[in-house]
Amino acid sequence: MTIGKIERPFGVRGEFKVRSLSDVPGRLDQLKQVQVLEPTGQIVDRTVTHVRRAGSTYIMGLAGVTTPEEAGLLRGGLIQVPRRPAATLSADVYFECDLLGMTVENERGEEVGMLETILEIPDNHVFVVRKGTEEVLIPAAKSFVTSVDLARRRMLVRGIDDLVEDRHVV
């Protein structure tokens, strides 16, 4: 389960800033072991040497990461932990980690792209869906999302034709 995103190096000792992606207060405070999904796609087990709060983010250190350059290579990486049984969610409520990586299709069954990240803006969330170099921002609202199939890893959306440029226009 993804609980944080590495934003940028911090200082000269290989530390970096992490944005929490968890809604569980203090979720990152007591970490000892994590997996890092690196920007290259490789998943690496890491030992956490320390974590401290820094405003709305965290400063984290990992064993073996000792320079700003090494920390910089992790920028954009995801901090992951094993998934534990969680509370049952009400209908139409999902964990973000379950939605990331889903294939998004429109009401005609055409692939819009893969749900890459979820932006938090005041009063709403926005799905960032990417297909190749094209990016579409879709409001995370019932009026746009018609269904989510966790087992098939598919999300169906409607009413986004105005959000997506016609890919076939020359």
C-alpha positions as CSV (number, residue, x, y, z in Angstrom):
1,M,0.0,0.0,0.0
2,T,1.4,3.4,-1.0
3,I,1.6,5.8,2.0
4,G,3.9,8.5,0.8
5,K,5.6,10.2,-2.2
6,I,9.2,11.3,-2.2
7,E,9.2,14.9,-3.3
8,R,12.8,16.2,-3.2
9,P,16.2,15.9,-1.5
10,F,16.7,17.7,1.8
11,G,20.0,18.8,3.2
12,V,23.4,17.2,2.6
13,R,23.0,13.8,4.3
14,G,20.8,12.0,1.8
15,E,17.5,12.9,3.5
16,F,14.5,13.8,1.4
17,K,11.0,15.3,1.9
18,V,8.0,12.9,1.8
19,R,4.4,13.9,1.2
20,S,2.0,11.7,3.2
21,L,-0.6,10.0,1.0
22,S,-2.2,8.4,4.1
23,D,-5.3,9.7,5.9
24,V,-4.2,7.8,9.1
25,P,-2.6,10.4,11.4
26,G,1.0,9.7,12.3
27,R,1.2,6.8,9.7
28,L,4.8,7.7,8.7
29,D,6.0,8.4,12.3
30,Q,7.1,4.9,13.4
31,L,8.2,3.3,10.1
32,K,11.1,0.9,10.4
33,Q,11.0,-1.0,7.0
34,V,9.4,0.1,3.8
35,Q,9.5,-0.7,0.1
36,V,10.4,2.1,-2.3
37,L,8.8,2.0,-5.8
38,E,11.6,3.9,-7.5
39,P,10.9,6.2,-10.5
40,T,12.6,3.5,-12.6
41,G,9.8,1.0,-11.7
42,Q,12.1,-1.1,-9.5
43,I,10.8,-2.0,-6.0
44,V,13.5,-2.0,-3.3
45,D,13.3,-3.0,0.4
46,R,14.7,-0.2,2.6
47,T,15.4,0.3,6.3
48,V,14.2,3.7,7.6
49,T,16.9,5.4,9.7
50,H,14.7,8.3,10.9
51,V,11.5,10.2,10.2
52,R,10.5,13.6,11.5
53,R,7.6,16.0,10.8
54,A,8.4,19.2,8.9
55,G,5.2,21.2,8.6
56,S,2.9,19.4,6.2
57,T,5.6,17.0,5.0
58,Y,8.1,14.6,6.6
59,I,11.9,14.4,6.4
60,M,13.0,10.8,6.0
61,G,16.3,9.0,5.9
62,L,17.0,5.5,4.5
63,A,19.9,3.2,5.1
64,G,22.3,3.4,2.2
65,V,21.2,6.8,1.0
66,T,23.8,9.2,2.2
67,T,24.1,12.0,-0.4
68,P,21.8,14.5,-1.9
69,E,22.5,13.0,-5.3
70,E,21.4,9.5,-4.1
71,A,18.3,11.1,-2.6
72,G,17.6,12.9,-5.8
73,L,17.5,9.6,-7.7
74,L,14.5,8.7,-5.6
75,R,12.5,11.9,-6.4
76,G,9.0,10.8,-7.4
77,G,9.3,7.4,-5.8
78,L,6.6,6.0,-3.7
79,I,6.9,4.8,-0.1
80,Q,5.0,1.5,0.4
81,V,4.2,-0.8,3.3
82,P,2.4,-4.2,3.4
83,R,-1.3,-3.9,3.3
84,R,-3.1,-4.8,6.5
85,P,-6.8,-5.6,6.8
86,A,-8.6,-2.2,6.9
87,A,-11.9,-1.0,8.0
88,T,-14.8,-1.7,5.6
89,L,-15.6,1.3,3.4
90,S,-19.0,2.4,2.5
91,A,-20.2,1.9,-1.1
92,D,-18.5,4.2,-3.7
93,V,-15.6,5.0,-1.3
94,Y,-12.1,3.6,-2.2
95,F,-8.6,3.7,-0.9
96,E,-6.4,5.8,-3.2
97,C,-3.8,3.0,-3.4
98,D,-6.5,0.8,-4.9
99,L,-7.3,3.3,-7.6
100,L,-3.8,4.2,-8.7
101,G,-2.7,2.3,-11.8
102,M,-6.3,1.5,-12.9
103,T,-7.2,1.6,-16.6
104,V,-9.7,4.4,-17.2
105,E,-12.3,3.9,-20.0
106,N,-15.0,6.2,-21.4
107,E,-18.6,5.2,-21.8
108,R,-17.9,3.9,-25.3
109,G,-15.3,1.5,-24.0
110,E,-12.3,3.4,-25.3
111,E,-9.2,3.6,-23.1
112,V,-8.6,7.1,-21.8
113,G,-5.4,6.1,-20.0
114,M,-4.0,5.0,-16.7
115,L,-4.9,6.7,-13.4
116,E,-1.4,8.0,-12.5
117,T,-2.0,10.2,-9.4
118,I,-4.8,11.9,-7.5
119,L,-4.6,15.6,-6.8
120,E,-6.2,17.1,-3.8
121,I,-7.7,20.5,-4.4
122,P,-10.2,22.4,-2.2
123,D,-13.6,20.7,-2.1
124,N,-12.6,17.9,-4.5
125,H,-10.1,15.4,-5.8
126,V,-8.9,15.2,-9.4
127,F,-7.7,12.1,-11.2
128,V,-4.7,12.6,-13.4
129,V,-5.0,10.1,-16.2
130,R,-2.1,9.6,-18.6
131,K,-1.9,7.8,-22.0
132,G,1.5,8.2,-23.5
133,T,2.3,11.9,-23.5
134,E,-1.3,13.0,-23.1
135,E,-2.7,13.9,-19.7
136,V,-6.4,14.3,-18.8
137,L,-7.7,15.7,-15.5
138,I,-11.0,14.2,-14.4
139,P,-12.9,15.4,-11.4
140,A,-13.3,12.5,-8.9
141,A,-17.1,13.0,-8.7
142,K,-20.0,10.6,-9.2
143,S,-21.2,12.7,-12.1
144,F,-18.1,11.7,-14.0
145,V,-17.2,8.2,-12.5
146,T,-19.9,5.7,-13.4
147,S,-18.2,2.6,-12.0
148,V,-15.1,1.2,-10.4
149,D,-14.2,-2.5,-10.8
150,L,-11.4,-3.2,-8.3
151,A,-11.0,-6.9,-9.4
152,R,-10.6,-6.0,-13.1
153,R,-8.7,-2.7,-12.3
154,R,-11.0,-0.7,-14.5
155,M,-12.8,2.6,-14.0
156,L,-15.6,3.8,-16.3
157,V,-16.1,7.6,-16.8
158,R,-18.6,9.7,-18.7
159,G,-19.0,13.2,-19.8
160,I,-15.3,13.8,-20.4
161,D,-15.4,14.4,-24.1
162,D,-14.8,18.1,-23.6
163,L,-11.9,17.4,-21.3
164,V,-10.1,15.2,-23.9
165,E,-8.8,16.7,-27.1
166,D,-9.9,14.7,-30.2
167,R,-6.8,12.6,-30.7
168,H,-7.6,12.0,-34.4
169,V,-7.7,15.6,-35.5
170,V,-4.8,16.5,-37.8
